[in-house]
Amino acid sequence: MKTMRGKLLKAPDTTPGLLLVHGLQRSFALNGIWQSVKIAPAAGLNVEIEFGDGATILAVRPVFDFTLIWVLSRNAITGIFSVRHKSRLALNGSSGRN
């Protein structure tokens, strides 16, 4: 088993996620590979990738560093502003569409 650091370029959804590892892009599925219960995969996260034989990706885990804190706080702030905007639209009786 071998581990390497990389960056999450695209979080998996209905299509595979995308990692950048030593200049190479690698795809991965969410089920069984993403190894964090508390943190959802998000683009921009630094990750540790565990490889098996034949360069098969066995696990992807977030690396706890400044990038993780930045991504989590950005997502929290975006969510707060989104909720506030929706609340204002509801109070004004507007749908937000012109």
Secondary structure, DSSP 8 states (H G I E B T S, - for coil): -EEEEEEEEE--SSS-EEEEETTEEEEE-STTTB--SSS---TT-EEEEEE-GGG-EEEEEE--SHHHHHHHHHHHHHHHHHHHHHHHHHHHT--S--
